[in-house]
Amino acid sequence: MTFLAGLLAPIWILFHLVGPVPDDLGVSNGSLRDCKTTAHCATEIWESCEPSAELNRLSGLVQESPRTVVVKQTDTYLHAEARSAFFGFVDDLELFADCDNSQIQARSESRLGDSDLGVNAARLAALRFGLKG
């Protein structure tokens, strides 16, 4: 039994690649940080008449998303972790209600890998669509 567990442990680790939590998440100087590359990161800015109210609606959409957990939420900021279904890759989703500029800033980035195959951009597009609907 121990031998079998020893063989399966590396496979389990391989399929659940989490990566460290980035230390530069959050709002700095009134905005979320920019994406260093668009290969595994997406960012959008949405005009909003009521950013705080729309952030609350987005929070509900995020909480309903499969394999997604809200890690931190305030009146103007949300950070969630979304896991991929098969490999367990973790993406960080951030939303910021920029009330001073009447907009929502949205950012989604994969912790590991060189490409996300469009997953982060699709996540933001789905949230934007859900917000309009």
Summary of the structure (lengths in Angstrom):
residues: 133
radius of gyration: 16.4
end to end distance: 52.4
largest distance: 60.4
contacts: 369
relative contact order: 0.22
helix: 33%
strand: 31%
